[in-house]
Amino acid sequence: MEWIKRLNNAINYIEEHLNEEVDYNQIAAVACCSTYLFQRMFA
Protein backbone atom coordinates (compact mmCIF):
# COMPACT_ATOMS: atom_id res chain seq x y z
CA MET A 1 0.00 0.00 0.00
CA GLU A 2 3.01 2.27 -0.41
CA TRP A 3 1.52 3.68 -3.62
CA ILE A 4 -1.49 4.95 -1.67
CA LYS A 5 0.82 6.92 0.63
CA ARG A 6 2.62 8.36 -2.39
CA LEU A 7 -0.65 9.32 -4.03
CA ASN A 8 -1.86 10.96 -0.82
CA ASN A 9 1.41 12.91 -0.62
CA ALA A 10 0.83 14.15 -4.16
CA ILE A 11 -2.76 15.16 -3.39
CA ASN A 12 -1.61 16.99 -0.26
CA TYR A 13 1.01 18.82 -2.32
CA ILE A 14 -1.62 19.85 -4.86
CA GLU A 15 -3.95 21.12 -2.12
CA GLU A 16 -1.14 23.13 -0.52
CA HIS A 17 -0.27 24.76 -3.85
CA LEU A 18 -3.72 25.45 -5.31
CA ASN A 19 -2.93 29.13 -5.88
CA GLU A 20 0.14 28.30 -7.97
CA GLU A 21 0.63 26.83 -11.42
CA VAL A 22 0.60 23.04 -11.37
CA ASP A 23 3.99 21.52 -12.16
CA TYR A 24 3.48 17.88 -13.10
CA ASN A 25 7.18 17.11 -12.77
CA GLN A 26 7.24 18.33 -9.15
CA ILE A 27 4.06 16.49 -8.22
CA ALA A 28 5.38 13.30 -9.82
CA ALA A 29 8.57 13.68 -7.79
CA VAL A 30 6.49 13.98 -4.61
CA ALA A 31 4.65 10.81 -5.65
CA CYS A 32 7.98 9.06 -6.39
CA CYS A 33 7.06 8.20 -9.96
CA SER A 34 7.59 9.48 -13.47
CA THR A 35 5.50 12.30 -14.88
CA TYR A 36 4.06 9.89 -17.43
CA LEU A 37 2.94 7.40 -14.76
CA PHE A 38 1.54 10.14 -12.55
CA GLN A 39 -0.59 11.51 -15.38
CA ARG A 40 -1.87 8.00 -16.17
CA MET A 41 -3.06 7.57 -12.58
CA PHE A 42 -5.65 10.29 -13.23
CA ALA A 43 -6.58 9.40 -16.81
N, C-alpha and C positions, 0 to 999 in steps of 0.2 A: 504494500500500500504506500510505498515511497512516492509513487507518481501522484497520488492524491495530495500529499504534503507539498510537493513541488507546484502542483496546479493551484493550490490554495495560496502559496507564496506569491505566485504570479497575479492572482486575483487581488490579493491584498496590495500588491505594488500598483496595480491599475487603479484601485480605489484611492490610494494615497496620492496619485498623480493625475487625477481627473481634470484638473485645470491646465494641464500641460499637453503638448503634442505626444501622441502615443509613439513610442519607439519599439518596434517589434523585436529588434535585436537585443535591446536591454531586457525586455520582458522575457524573452526566450532564455537569456542568461540567468535570470532569476529562477526560471523554471528548470534550469539545468538541461536544456535541450536545444536543438537547432531551431532557427527561425522557421524553417520549412515545417518541421514537426509540430512546433507550437501552433502555427497557423492551421494545420490540419486538425488539431484537437477541437477547433471551433468551427470547422467547415459544416 
